[in-house]
Amino acid sequence: MTPRPRRDQERTGAGPGREVWAARLLTFSAGAVNALGFLALGGVFTSVVTANSALVGIGVGHADAAPAVLAGLAVLGYVLGAASGGWAAARAQRARRAAVADFLLLELLLLWAVAVWWLRLDGHPGGWVRTTLLVLLSAAMGCQNAGVLVALGARAPTAYLTGLLTHAVTDAVTEGRLRWRAPATVGLLVAGAAGLALLERWLHGVAAVAPAVLVTGAWLLWRTDGAAPHAPAAGRAGRERGTAG
């Protein structure tokens, strides 16, 4: 019998490839990055554009510029990161290069810059440095989300899970079919946030290193997968179906 292609195995739930495990690592790391931004960099999320946009409105309504500015800068960083990550992944995909995961190199550059800066300050950034770190982390999340969307479509969102969870609930009530991948993915994000919160509490001075290490592991897994990049059509279909959170 001819072996089943890896992608067919993934669709049927058998034998997930390394890129699937890489996506899971990225989801875990996204929870960690969001926790770091919220706990240590001004109470702002790094990849939840909906929440940050609401924070901008709340700040404006309360005539309190501080939260509005922080949230607005986080959204701006996210947008710039998404533009860069999406462009890099699409460029590699059009060239049909195996290095489609190299968009993660930009994210790694951002995360390791934050980690080194954090270590030098012993985990206590303040003023414009704290704001800069928040923008860098938001850009890293935008880069990750856009790159994964281009490379994998809506099959493996790693940080914006509103659409994934909404589709799962809708399918459950309309078709009687429960997609276990959705709650499992949400669980990974929660676990990543919980892990970073514990690390920030017990080993505050090295907390920012964890997301960089996680994404490095994800890149190594994906880079050594050896699979050809997905067709661009898959990415377009994913973008049409996906809903950002």
N, C-alpha and C positions, 0 to 999 in steps of 0.2 A: 504494500500500500504506500502511495506517495505521501510523504510527511505533509501535514497541514501547515500552510504558511503561518508565520508568527502573528500577523495581523488578524487572520481568521481565528487563531487561538484566543487572542485578546477579546474579539467580539463575542466568542462563545463562552468566555470566562475561564479558559484553560490556558495554562502556561504563560502568564504575563511576561512580557519582555522587560529588559532593563529600563527602557524608557518609562514604563508604567511605574516601576519602583522609584525612578527618578522623580516622576510627577508627585508621588506620595511624599517623598522627602521634601519637595518644594512646598507642598501644602503644609507640612509640619513646620517648615522654616517660616512660612508666611504668618502662621500663628505667633511664632516667636518674635518676628519683626514688629507685628502690630502691638504685641504686648510691650515690647521695648519702647516703642513710640509713645504709647499711652502712659506707661508707668514712669518713664524717665525723661521724656522729651516734650512735656507740656500738655499731656492729656489729649493728644490727637492721634488718630489712627493713620497708618501709612498706606493702606490700600483700600479703605472703605470710603469711596468718594461720596456716596450718598450721605453718610454720617457727617463727613467733613463739610459738605455743602450746607447741611443743616446747621452745623456749628457756625459757619459764616453768617447765615441768616440770623441765628440767635444773638451773635455778637453785635450785629448791626441793630437788631431790635432793642437790645439792652444798652446800646451806646457804649459797649465795651470792646475796644479795638483789639486787645491782646488775643483772645481766642479766635476772633475772626481773621486776624492776620496770620496766625499760626496755621489754622485750618486752610486758609486760602493758599499759603505757600506750600502746604502739603499736597494740595490738589494740583498746583502748578508743577511741582516736582514729579508727581505721578504722570501727568500728561507728557512732560518732556521725556521721561523714562519710557513710557509706552510708545512714543513715536520712535525712539531710538531702537528699542527692542523689537518692535514690529517690523521696522525697516530692515534690521539685520537678519531676522529670521526669514523674511520674505525674499531677500536678496539671495540667501543661501539656498532657499527652496527653489527659486527660479533657475538657479544654476545646477540644481539637482545634486548638490554636494552632500556628502555624508555628515559634514560639519554643521548641520542645521541647528544643533544645540549650542553653537558658539555664541548665540545671543546672550547666553548666560555669562560669558566672559565679562561683558559690560556690567552685569549685576554683581559679579564677583569683585570687580574693581571697586565698585561703590561700597559694597559690604565690608571689604577688607580695609578700605580707607576709613570707614566708620570705626571698625574694630581697633585699628592702630591708634586713631585719634582718641578713642575711648580709653585705651590702655594707658596712653601717655598722661591722661587727665585723671587716672585712677577712678574712672566711672563717674566723675562729677563735672560734666560740662555745664557752662552757664552762659547767659547772654546770647550773643550772636553765634557762638560756637554750637550751643544747643539747638538753635534754629537751623543752622547749617546741617547738622547731623540729621535732623528730622527731614529736611528736604532731600538729602542724599538717600536716606532709607526709603522715602516715598518714591523717588526716582527708580530705585532698585526694584520696588514692587511693581511699578508700572512696566519696567523692562521685562520682568518675569512674566507678568500676566499677558502682555501683548505677544511676547515671543511664544509662549505656550499656546495661545489661541491660534497663531499662525501655523505652528508646527503640528498641533494635535486637534485643532478645531474645538468644539464644545465637549469632547470626550473626556477631557481631564483638566477642568479648571482647578487652579491651585490656590486661589485666594478670594476671588469674588464668587460666592457660592449661592447668592440669592436665586439666580436663574436655575441652577442645578437642583436646589431644594424645591423650588416652585414646580418644576417639571415633575419631580418625583411625587410630590403630594397630589398634583393634578392627575397623573397616571394612576395613582392609588385609588382615587375616588371615582374616576371616570372609566377606568379599564380594569380595576381590580388587580393591578400589577404593581408590586412594590419594588422599587429600584434600590437595592441595599447599598449600592455604591455611593448614593447621595448622603445618607446619614453617616456612612463610614468616612467619607471625605470631610464632613463637618466635624466628626470626632477627631480626625487627625489635626485639624486646625485648632480645636479646643485643647488637645493634648500639647501642641506646640506652644500655645499661649501659656498653659499651666506650667510647662517645663521651664520656660523663660522666666515666668514670675517667681518660681522657686529659686532659680539661679540668681536672679536679680536681688532676691532677698538674702540669700546665703553667701553668694560670691559676686557681689555687685561689681567689683572691679574688672571682672572678665566677662560679664554678661553679654556684651556686644560681640564677642568672638563666636558664640554659638551659631547664630544665623549664617555667618561666613563659612564656618566649617560644614554646616549642613548643605548649603548650596554647592560648595566645592565637591562634596560627595555626590550630589545629584548630577553635577556636570560630568564627573568621571564615569558614573554609571551610564549616562546617556551617550557620552562621547565614545565609549567602548562598546556600545550596543552593536555597531556595525550594520545597522539597518539603513535602508535608503529612506530619504525624507518622504513624508506623505505628499500626496498630490495637492496642489493649491486649491482644488475644488473642495477638498475636505475642510480646509480652513474657512472658505467662504460659507459653506453650509453651516459650520459651527457658529460663525459670526451672526448668521441670520437667525439661528435658533437661540443663541445664548443671550442672557440678560445680566448686565453688570449689577453688582451690589454695592 
